[in-house]
Structures are given as structure tokens and as C-alpha cells.
Amino acid sequence: MSPLYPVGEGDGAGWFSVSGAAAAVDQVELLVTDRYVTRTLALRRRDAAFVFGEPAYVTASPPLVLSAAVLGACRPNPFNPSTTIPVELGVASRVTLAVHDLRGHRVRTLVDGELPAGRTEVEFRADGLGSGTYLCTLECGGVRQSRRMVLVR
């Protein structure tokens, strides 16, 4: 980290608040494009904002590591007869990836075990299921995420 930005914390909206005696700005907006590169989008001070037209890249060393699991959007959606479900893990983790109907009944378990760090794509074939809305649910490390999927026959 630069000596100009010794301490900071994120607010969950893409802005990184900066503090410290030598801080030249109050907030930095960063976009993490992958595990190795961030893109500086804008800088803010109380009296001004600086927006970059061309991205300014900063390479992280060591590489940035996602600390959480992310359940991506299913593609295609709506689907028939199958869809692909992306899962991104910061570290290898035990996960459960399942499909539920809207009454909460589990209709399929797609993964129940360890997945490696990085991106994994899981194919869901809806053989034997009727048209309707289903929830794809990822459970990892005590956190549950769900995405809606629509099966059209």
C-alpha cells in the first residue's frame, strides 16, 4: 500500500475511505477486476472529485484473495433444459449447491462437498421438473446465497 494511504476501510459501495496524517484524498473508488489487478475509478476530497477516463492499474502483491463465496447469475435464464451456475470461491471450501422449489423443498443437490478456489461452473439439467421458478442456493461458511431461475418448457 502507498505510504500516502496508510489506513482505510471500505463502505461496501465501492469507495475506500482513507485516513492518516499524510492522506492526500478522503476516498478512493476501486474496482477489483480479478485476483491480481484493481482499477482506480475515482478519487474524492471534501472539495473535489477526480474521475479517471482511462483506468489506472495497480497490481496487488501478494494477489488479492476473495474471502467469501459468490453465487453468480445462472446463464441462460430463463432456461430449457439446462443452465450453468457459476460459483467463485476465494479459498477451497466445503459448499452445498442445491435447487429448491418456491415452497422450500429441495429438488436437486448439485454439489455437496469441497470445491477448489477460483471459478467453478456447475451445469443444472432440469430433467423431470415442471415449468416454473426455482431457487439455486449456495451455502458456504455459514452464509447462504440464493438466485432465482426460471424453467420454461
C-alpha positions as CSV (number, residue, x, y, z in Angstrom):
1,M,0.0,0.0,0.0
2,S,1.2,3.5,-0.7
3,P,2.7,5.5,2.2
4,L,0.1,8.2,1.3
5,Y,-2.7,5.9,2.2
6,P,-1.6,4.2,5.4
7,V,-5.0,3.2,6.8
8,G,-8.5,2.8,5.4
9,E,-11.8,0.9,5.3
10,G,-14.4,0.2,2.7
11,D,-18.0,1.2,3.0
12,G,-19.5,-1.6,0.9
13,A,-20.3,0.7,-2.0
14,G,-17.0,0.6,-3.9
15,W,-15.4,3.5,-2.1
16,F,-12.4,3.1,0.2
17,S,-12.1,5.7,2.9
18,V,-8.6,6.9,3.6
19,S,-7.2,8.2,6.9
20,G,-3.8,9.2,8.2
21,A,-1.6,12.3,8.6
22,A,-0.3,12.1,5.0
23,A,-3.5,11.3,3.2
24,A,-3.9,13.4,0.1
25,V,-7.5,12.3,-0.5
26,D,-10.5,11.2,1.6
27,Q,-11.8,8.3,-0.5
28,V,-10.7,6.2,-3.4
29,E,-13.1,4.2,-5.6
30,L,-11.5,0.9,-6.7
31,L,-12.8,-1.8,-8.9
32,V,-11.2,-5.2,-8.3
33,T,-11.1,-6.7,-11.8
34,D,-9.6,-10.0,-10.8
35,R,-7.4,-11.5,-8.1
36,Y,-4.3,-9.6,-9.3
37,V,-5.4,-6.2,-10.6
38,T,-7.5,-3.3,-9.3
39,R,-8.7,-0.4,-11.3
40,T,-8.8,3.1,-9.8
41,L,-12.1,4.7,-10.9
42,A,-12.1,8.0,-9.0
43,L,-10.7,9.9,-6.1
44,R,-12.6,12.2,-3.7
45,R,-11.7,15.1,-1.4
46,R,-14.1,17.2,0.5
47,D,-13.8,20.0,-2.1
48,A,-13.3,18.0,-5.3
49,A,-13.7,14.7,-7.1
50,F,-11.3,13.3,-9.7
51,V,-12.6,10.8,-12.2
52,F,-10.3,8.8,-14.4
53,G,-11.2,8.4,-18.1
54,E,-8.6,5.6,-18.7
55,P,-8.2,3.1,-16.0
56,A,-5.2,3.3,-13.7
57,Y,-4.0,-0.2,-12.8
58,V,-2.4,-1.2,-9.6
59,T,-1.0,-4.8,-9.3
60,A,-1.6,-6.3,-5.8
61,S,1.3,-8.2,-4.3
62,P,0.5,-10.7,-2.9
63,P,-2.6,-11.3,-5.1
64,L,-5.9,-10.3,-3.7
65,V,-7.9,-13.2,-2.4
66,L,-11.7,-13.3,-2.1
67,S,-12.7,-14.1,1.4
68,A,-16.2,-15.2,0.5
69,A,-18.1,-17.4,-1.8
70,V,-20.0,-15.7,-4.6
71,L,-23.0,-17.3,-6.4
72,G,-23.1,-15.8,-9.9
73,A,-26.1,-15.4,-12.2
74,C,-27.3,-18.5,-14.0
75,R,-27.0,-18.5,-17.8
76,P,-29.2,-18.8,-19.6
77,N,-32.1,-17.7,-17.5
78,P,-35.0,-18.5,-18.4
79,F,-33.7,-21.9,-19.5
80,N,-34.7,-25.2,-21.0
81,P,-33.4,-27.8,-20.5
82,S,-30.2,-26.8,-18.7
83,T,-28.4,-23.7,-17.3
84,T,-24.9,-23.1,-16.0
85,I,-24.4,-21.8,-12.4
86,P,-21.1,-20.0,-11.7
87,V,-19.6,-20.2,-8.2
88,E,-16.5,-18.2,-7.2
89,L,-14.5,-19.1,-4.1
90,G,-11.6,-17.2,-2.6
91,V,-10.2,-20.4,-0.9
92,A,-11.1,-24.0,-1.3
93,S,-14.2,-24.6,0.8
94,R,-16.9,-27.1,1.6
95,V,-20.1,-26.0,-0.2
96,T,-23.6,-27.1,-0.8
97,L,-25.2,-26.0,-4.0
98,A,-28.9,-27.0,-4.3
99,V,-32.0,-26.2,-6.2
100,H,-35.3,-25.6,-4.3
101,D,-38.9,-25.0,-5.4
102,L,-40.7,-22.0,-4.2
103,R,-42.2,-24.0,-1.3
104,G,-38.7,-24.5,0.0
105,H,-38.4,-28.2,-0.9
106,R,-35.0,-29.3,-2.2
107,V,-35.5,-30.8,-5.7
108,R,-31.8,-31.4,-6.5
109,T,-28.4,-31.3,-4.8
110,L,-25.8,-30.3,-7.4
111,V,-22.7,-30.1,-5.1
112,D,-22.2,-31.3,-1.5
113,G,-18.5,-31.2,-0.8
114,E,-15.2,-29.4,-1.4
115,L,-14.7,-27.1,-4.3
116,P,-11.4,-25.5,-5.3
117,A,-10.6,-21.8,-5.0
118,G,-11.5,-19.8,-8.1
119,R,-14.4,-20.1,-10.5
120,T,-16.4,-23.3,-10.9
121,E,-19.3,-23.7,-13.3
122,V,-21.9,-26.3,-12.5
123,E,-24.5,-27.4,-15.1
124,F,-28.0,-27.9,-13.9
125,R,-30.2,-30.1,-16.0
126,A,-33.9,-29.8,-15.1
127,D,-34.9,-33.3,-16.3
128,G,-38.2,-34.3,-14.6
129,L,-39.1,-30.9,-13.3
130,G,-42.0,-28.8,-14.4
131,S,-42.0,-25.2,-15.7
132,G,-41.7,-22.6,-13.0
133,T,-39.5,-20.6,-10.8
134,Y,-36.8,-22.3,-8.7
135,L,-34.1,-21.1,-6.3
136,C,-30.5,-22.0,-6.7
137,T,-28.9,-21.8,-3.2
138,L,-25.2,-21.8,-2.3
139,E,-24.2,-22.5,1.3
140,C,-20.6,-21.9,2.3
141,G,-19.0,-21.0,5.6
142,G,-22.3,-20.3,7.4
143,V,-23.5,-17.9,4.6
144,R,-26.4,-18.7,2.3
145,Q,-27.0,-17.0,-1.1
146,S,-29.8,-17.7,-3.5
147,R,-30.6,-16.8,-7.1
148,R,-33.9,-17.2,-9.0
149,M,-34.0,-19.4,-12.0
150,V,-37.0,-19.8,-14.4
151,L,-37.5,-23.1,-16.2
152,V,-39.7,-22.8,-19.4
153,R,-40.9,-26.0,-21.0
